[in-house]
Amino acid sequence: MAEPLTREKIEKAMALPLYKANPYFSDATLYSVDDLRVLFLLQEKVFASKAEKEMEDRIRVFELFRDSIQPLENGFKRNYLWPEGKIPSHTPYTENPGYKWLRGPDFAPYFLEVLLPENVTPKGAVITIAGAQQGPNNLHESYQICLDFQALGYQCFLLNSRPNACPWSAVESGADVARCVRIIRSRAKEYRIDPRHIAVMGMSNGGIAGENCVLYFSGDQKMTDHFPEYVPDELDALPGCQDVFLCIYGARHAGTPVDHSRMQYPPTFYATGLEDKQGIINLNTVLMDHFQLGTRLEIHTYAGHPHGFAGMSIIDGKGRPDFDSWVKHADVFMQDTYANYQ
């Protein structure tokens, strides 16, 4: 009798196919949304497999479609965060056995642009960071959110950074976010934004990465405080912390030690589903810190919503209208903050 098909077995079988698919999701602006949607749904069908033969057949379909995808003729380029060979790091990462991580040891962090037409005056900038290891989550948790905020008048950026863990450290993930903030701040004139109007939006693990930027690179903290061998450049003279933090089901894990002595928390917006039990525990814990620090806050919780599933309209055309309303609330929060608190 065949062994039952477990989630662990499917994940192991899909490790290499997903690793090879990761560049398509990471470079979402370079490909047709229709193609990426089909690839995402084929991936979900693999994980819904009930038998080994069914799984194997679905993986083959996934791989065939993945390898047929072609980039758009007018696809946008990558904007790398760091000069070649100068990524500040301290995590030894030279091998990726079993393709456990979606990003290999040679990964160089970068961002993609989702920009407004020249005849539209931007209200600010929003940097988006997807959850988990980013990968397929980039499609709905970053690209769709970029499109949503772009429709509301923001210059948007999809950040492919070193995730918090997987296998990098908290400070490395925060360093990438800070570098992205500094690059966009340095290009404020080019992007037609006020350099004090840059928000970071992170979901789940991406929310933790966004907070890592605050924890390690706000206030007077410098890159060399955490990476002593790092050689600063002209960008390091600019503030590395975001002006507003949008944390979507990504509050730091309860019990995480935090040193408040040098950090300065920006105005912060939270949105979490009430069915996200651990997310609510995390949120309730971090709020106590905010209340003590006097952080400017807006908090939304949504009945019936679990962890994840933001931006799913790019997949199913419907999304979750109640939870997805957080985007418009965040727009009001940002504009009120920029008008009255800076």
C-alpha positions in Angstrom: 0.0 0.0 0.0 1.4 3.4 -1.0 2.4 5.9 1.7 -0.1 8.8 2.1 0.9 12.0 0.2 1.9 14.5 2.8 2.5 18.3 2.6 6.1 17.6 3.4 6.4 15.2 0.4 4.8 17.7 -1.9 7.1 20.5 -0.7 10.1 18.3 -1.3 9.0 17.4 -4.8 8.2 21.0 -5.7 11.5 22.4 -4.3 13.4 22.6 -7.6 10.4 23.5 -9.8 9.5 26.4 -7.5 13.1 27.5 -7.2 13.3 27.7 -11.0 9.9 29.5 -11.1 11.0 32.1 -8.5 12.5 34.5 -11.0 9.2 34.8 -12.8 7.3 35.8 -9.6 10.1 38.0 -8.4 10.2 39.9 -11.7 6.4 40.2 -11.8 6.5 43.5 -13.8 8.5 41.8 -16.6 5.8 39.2 -17.5 2.2 39.1 -18.4 -0.1 39.0 -15.4 -2.2 36.4 -17.1 0.8 34.1 -17.4 1.8 34.6 -13.8 -1.7 34.0 -12.7 -1.8 30.6 -14.5 1.6 29.7 -13.1 0.4 30.5 -9.6 -2.8 28.5 -10.0 -0.9 25.5 -11.4 1.3 25.6 -8.3 -1.8 25.6 -6.1 -3.1 22.5 -8.0 0.2 20.7 -7.2 -0.2 21.4 -3.5 -3.9 20.2 -3.7 -2.8 16.8 -5.1 -4.3 13.7 -3.4 -2.1 11.0 -5.0 1.5 10.8 -6.0 0.8 10.1 -9.7 -1.5 13.1 -9.8 1.2 15.3 -8.1 3.9 14.1 -10.6 1.6 14.9 -13.6 0.7 18.3 -12.2 4.4 19.2 -11.6 5.1 18.3 -15.2 2.3 20.7 -16.4 3.7 23.4 -14.1 7.2 23.0 -15.4 6.1 23.0 -19.1 4.1 26.2 -18.6 6.8 27.8 -16.6 9.4 27.2 -19.3 7.0 28.6 -22.0 6.7 32.0 -20.4 8.3 34.9 -22.3 9.1 38.4 -20.9 7.2 41.4 -22.1 8.9 43.5 -24.8 8.6 46.6 -22.6 9.4 44.9 -19.3 11.0 47.0 -16.6 14.6 46.6 -15.4 15.9 45.5 -12.1 17.3 48.2 -9.8 20.0 46.6 -7.7 20.5 47.8 -4.1 24.2 47.3 -3.6 27.3 47.7 -5.7 28.5 44.3 -7.0 30.4 42.4 -4.3 29.6 44.9 -1.6 26.4 43.5 0.0 26.8 43.9 3.8 26.3 40.4 5.3 27.4 38.1 8.1 25.3 35.0 7.3 27.5 32.2 5.9 25.5 31.0 2.9 27.3 29.1 0.2 25.0 26.1 -0.5 21.3 25.5 -0.9 20.9 21.7 -0.5 17.5 20.5 -1.6 16.6 24.0 -2.8 15.3 24.7 0.7 15.5 28.5 0.0 13.9 30.2 -3.0 16.9 32.5 -3.3 20.4 31.0 -3.9 23.7 32.1 -2.4 24.3 34.4 -5.4 21.2 36.4 -4.9 21.6 40.2 -5.2 18.7 42.2 -3.8 16.9 44.6 -6.1 13.6 46.4 -6.7 11.2 46.9 -9.6 9.3 50.1 -10.3 5.5 50.5 -10.8 5.3 54.2 -11.6 2.6 56.7 -12.4 2.2 58.5 -15.8 4.2 61.7 -16.0 0.9 63.7 -16.0 0.0 62.5 -12.5 1.4 64.2 -9.5 2.5 61.5 -7.0 1.2 61.6 -3.4 4.3 59.8 -2.1 6.1 56.4 -2.5 5.2 52.9 -1.3 7.8 50.1 -1.1 6.2 46.7 -0.9 7.7 43.5 0.6 5.8 40.2 0.2 5.7 37.6 3.0 7.3 34.2 3.5 10.4 33.9 1.2 8.6 36.4 -1.2 8.6 34.2 -4.4 5.1 33.4 -5.5 3.7 35.8 -2.8 5.2 38.6 -4.8 2.3 38.3 -7.2 -0.5 39.1 -4.8 1.2 40.6 -1.7 3.5 43.0 -3.6 2.6 43.4 -7.3 -1.2 43.7 -6.7 -0.6 46.1 -3.8 1.7 48.2 -6.0 -1.1 48.4 -8.5 -3.6 49.3 -5.8 -1.5 52.1 -4.4 -0.5 53.3 -7.9 -4.3 53.7 -8.6 -4.5 55.9 -5.5 -1.6 58.1 -6.8 1.6 56.6 -5.4 4.9 55.7 -7.0 5.3 52.1 -6.1 8.2 49.7 -5.8 8.3 45.9 -5.5 11.3 45.0 -3.3 13.1 41.6 -3.7 15.2 41.7 -0.5 16.9 39.1 1.6 13.9 37.8 3.6 13.9 37.8 7.4 15.4 34.3 8.0 15.3 31.9 5.0 18.3 31.9 5.7 19.4 35.5 6.4 19.3 37.4 9.7 17.0 40.2 10.9 19.6 42.8 10.5 20.5 41.8 6.9 16.8 41.9 5.9 16.5 45.4 7.5 19.7 46.6 5.8 18.1 45.8 2.4 15.0 47.7 3.2 17.0 50.7 4.5 19.1 50.7 1.3 16.0 50.7 -0.8 14.5 53.6 1.2 17.8 55.5 0.7 17.9 54.9 -3.1 14.4 56.1 -3.6 15.0 59.1 -1.3 18.1 60.0 -3.3 15.9 59.8 -6.5 13.1 61.9 -5.1 13.3 64.5 -7.8 13.3 61.8 -10.5 10.3 60.1 -8.9 8.6 63.5 -8.3 8.0 62.8 -4.6 8.7 64.6 -1.4 11.8 62.7 0.1 9.9 62.7 3.5 7.0 60.8 2.0 8.3 57.2 1.7 6.3 54.4 3.2 7.3 50.7 3.5 4.5 48.1 3.3 5.3 44.6 4.5 3.1 41.5 4.8 3.7 38.7 7.2 7.5 38.0 7.1 7.8 41.1 4.9 6.2 43.1 7.7 8.9 41.8 10.0 11.5 42.9 7.5 10.0 46.3 7.4 10.2 46.6 11.2 13.8 45.4 11.1 14.5 48.5 9.1 13.1 50.5 12.0 14.8 48.5 14.7 18.3 48.7 13.2 18.4 51.7 10.9 16.2 54.4 12.5 17.4 57.3 14.6 21.2 57.7 14.5 22.0 54.1 13.7 24.4 53.4 10.9 25.2 50.5 8.6 28.6 50.2 10.2 27.0 49.7 13.6 25.9 46.3 12.4 28.4 45.6 9.7 31.8 46.9 10.9 33.6 46.1 7.6 31.0 48.0 5.5 32.4 51.0 3.6 29.7 53.7 3.5 28.9 55.6 0.3 27.0 58.8 -0.5 23.6 57.1 0.1 24.5 56.4 3.7 24.3 60.1 4.5 20.5 59.9 3.9 17.9 58.7 6.5 17.4 54.9 6.1 14.1 54.6 7.9 10.7 54.9 6.2 8.5 57.8 7.0 5.4 55.6 7.4 5.3 51.9 8.1 2.3 49.8 6.8 2.4 46.4 8.6 -0.1 43.9 7.2 -0.5 40.8 9.3 3.2 41.1 10.0 3.7 42.3 13.6 6.9 41.0 15.2 6.6 37.7 17.0 5.6 37.9 20.6 8.7 37.6 22.8 11.2 39.0 20.3 13.7 41.1 22.3 13.9 44.8 21.2 16.3 47.5 22.1 14.5 50.8 22.1 17.5 52.9 23.1 18.5 54.2 19.7 15.5 53.5 17.4 12.7 56.0 16.5 9.4 54.4 15.4 7.7 56.2 12.4 3.9 56.5 12.3 2.6 53.0 11.9 -0.5 51.4 10.4 -1.6 47.8 11.2 -4.1 45.5 9.5 -4.7 41.9 10.7 -7.5 39.4 10.4 -9.2 38.3 13.6 -8.9 34.6 12.5 -5.2 35.1 12.4 -4.8 33.9 15.9 -1.0 34.2 16.2 -1.1 37.4 14.3 -3.5 38.9 16.9 -1.2 37.7 19.7 1.8 39.3 18.0 -0.1 42.5 17.4 -1.4 42.8 21.0 2.1 42.4 22.3 3.8 44.9 20.0 1.0 47.5 20.7 2.2 47.7 24.3 5.6 48.9 23.0 3.9 51.5 20.8 1.7 52.8 23.6 4.8 53.3 25.8 6.7 55.0 23.0 3.8 57.2 22.0 3.9 56.0 18.3 1.3 57.5 16.0 -0.9 54.5 15.2 -3.9 53.3 13.2 -5.1 49.7 13.8 -7.6 47.7 11.8 -8.8 44.1 12.6 -11.1 42.2 10.2 -13.6 39.6 11.3 -13.5 36.3 9.5 -10.1 36.9 7.9 -7.2 34.5 8.4 -3.5 35.0 8.0 -2.5 35.9 4.4 -4.7 36.3 1.3 -4.2 40.0 0.7 -4.2 41.2 -2.9 -5.8 38.0 -4.1 -7.9 39.9 -6.7 -4.9 39.5 -9.1 -5.5 35.7 -8.8 -9.2 35.3 -8.7 -10.6 38.7 -9.8 -12.5 39.1 -6.5 -10.1 39.3 -3.6 -11.5 39.8 -0.1 -13.3 43.2 -0.4 -13.6 43.7 3.4 -10.0 43.1 4.2 -8.7 44.7 1.0 -10.3 48.0 2.2 -7.1 48.4 4.3 -5.4 50.0 1.3 -7.8 53.0 1.2 -7.5 53.4 5.0 -3.7 53.4 4.7 -3.9 56.1 2.0 -5.9 58.3 4.4 -3.4 57.6 7.2 -0.4 58.4 5.0 -1.9 61.7 3.7 -3.0 62.8 7.2 0.5 62.0 8.5 2.3 63.9 5.8 0.0 66.9 6.1 0.0 67.2 9.9 2.8 65.3 11.6 6.0 66.0 9.7 
